[in-house]
Amino acid sequence: MDSNLLERIRIDAIETCAATGIMVKKNTEKGHPEYIHAPISLFPLVYPADLLQKALEMQPDLGKLVGSIIANPQQNIHLLLQNFSAHDIFMSKLIEVSRKFNSLPRK
């Protein structure tokens, strides 16, 4: 592939990330936020069939694990994330919303 074309594609992808909000905050000094595009892949990668098969076989067990974690967010997720929420306002608000949601009566 022509290196000029590849560079144009790379720049377009990065600009698309900026325009659509696909950005992540870099580690910077407090009060001086700096953002970069989230990690992206421009072209698909080959994924070995045997590894795909293993992933598919593990999916039911992974689903049970994730299901058991989210079944009791107060004990699992909130407890795990409480230290982050002390330093991250967004995380704190997410946990607050989750607590309110989970305290609603179930039908």
Backbone torsions as a table, in degrees:
resi	resn	phi	psi	omega
1	MET	NA	141.5	179.4
2	ASP	-60.4	130.5	-177.0
3	SER	-64.3	-31.3	177.4
4	ASN	-67.5	-41.3	178.4
5	LEU	-65.4	-44.1	179.2
6	LEU	-61.0	-41.2	178.4
7	GLU	-65.8	-40.1	178.7
8	ARG	-64.2	-41.3	177.5
9	ILE	-62.6	-44.1	179.6
10	ARG	-59.9	-47.1	-179.5
11	ILE	-64.6	-43.0	178.4
12	ASP	-60.0	-41.6	-179.9
13	ALA	-63.9	-43.4	179.3
14	ILE	-65.1	-41.7	178.4
15	GLU	-66.4	-35.3	176.4
16	THR	-64.5	-40.3	176.8
17	CYS	-59.0	-45.5	-179.7
18	ALA	-64.2	-41.6	-177.3
19	ALA	-69.9	-28.8	-176.4
20	THR	-104.9	2.8	175.5
21	GLY	82.0	20.6	177.9
22	ILE	-87.5	71.4	-173.6
23	MET	-127.1	155.1	174.7
24	VAL	-130.3	150.3	-179.0
25	LYS	-81.9	131.8	176.2
26	LYS	-80.8	159.9	173.8
27	ASN	-72.8	107.8	-179.1
28	THR	-134.7	174.4	177.3
29	GLU	-63.1	146.7	179.6
30	LYS	-60.5	134.6	179.0
31	GLY	88.6	-4.5	178.7
32	HIS	-128.6	67.7	-175.7
33	PRO	-67.6	145.2	176.4
34	GLU	-137.7	136.8	-175.2
35	TYR	-121.5	148.2	174.0
36	ILE	-132.6	165.8	179.0
37	HIS	-67.5	148.7	176.7
38	ALA	-67.3	156.4	177.5
39	PRO	-59.1	134.6	-179.3
40	ILE	-135.6	161.5	174.6
41	SER	-123.0	127.2	-178.1
42	LEU	-81.9	-30.2	-175.6
43	PHE	-131.7	145.6	-179.5
44	PRO	-65.4	150.0	177.4
45	LEU	-108.2	150.2	177.1
46	VAL	-72.3	133.1	178.9
47	TYR	-117.9	117.7	-176.2
48	PRO	-57.4	136.0	-176.8
49	ALA	-60.5	-36.9	-179.0
50	ASP	-67.0	-35.7	177.6
51	LEU	-71.8	-36.1	175.3
52	LEU	-61.8	-43.2	179.2
53	GLN	-61.7	-42.2	177.9
54	LYS	-62.5	-41.8	178.5
55	ALA	-62.7	-41.0	178.5
56	LEU	-64.7	-37.7	178.9
57	GLU	-68.4	-31.4	-179.0
58	MET	-81.8	-16.5	-173.8
59	GLN	-55.1	-45.6	179.7
60	PRO	-59.7	-42.4	179.3
61	ASP	-67.1	-39.9	177.7
62	LEU	-64.2	-39.1	177.1
63	GLY	-61.5	-41.0	177.5
64	LYS	-64.6	-41.3	179.3
65	LEU	-62.2	-50.0	180.0
66	VAL	-63.5	-40.8	178.4
67	GLY	-60.5	-40.7	179.7
68	SER	-69.9	-31.6	178.2
69	ILE	-69.6	-45.7	-176.7
70	ILE	-79.6	-12.2	178.5
71	ALA	-66.2	-26.5	179.7
72	ASN	-135.5	73.9	-175.6
73	PRO	-62.9	-32.3	-179.6
74	GLN	-59.1	-42.9	-176.8
75	GLN	-82.1	-31.1	-173.7
76	ASN	-101.6	-69.0	-171.7
77	ILE	-71.8	-48.6	-177.3
78	HIS	-61.9	-43.7	-179.8
79	LEU	-61.9	-42.8	-179.6
80	LEU	-65.7	-38.0	-173.8
81	LEU	-94.5	-2.0	-174.9
82	GLN	-60.7	-35.6	178.3
83	ASN	-67.4	-35.8	177.1
84	PHE	-66.9	-40.5	-176.1
85	SER	-65.3	-22.9	177.3
86	ALA	-67.7	-21.0	-177.1
87	HIS	-117.7	-4.7	-175.2
88	ASP	-131.4	108.5	-176.5
89	ILE	-60.5	-41.5	-179.4
90	PHE	-62.2	-45.8	178.8
91	MET	-61.7	-41.1	178.9
92	SER	-59.4	-43.5	179.7
93	LYS	-68.1	-38.0	176.9
94	LEU	-61.3	-43.7	179.6
95	ILE	-65.5	-38.6	178.3
96	GLU	-62.3	-44.3	178.1
97	VAL	-62.7	-43.2	179.2
98	SER	-62.0	-42.3	179.0
99	ARG	-62.5	-44.4	179.0
100	LYS	-63.3	-43.9	-179.9
101	PHE	-61.5	-43.9	-176.8
102	ASN	-74.4	-13.6	177.3
103	SER	-90.3	-4.9	178.0
104	LEU	-69.9	144.9	177.4
105	PRO	-65.4	142.1	179.8
106	ARG	-94.5	144.0	179.0
107	LYS	-91.1	NA	NA
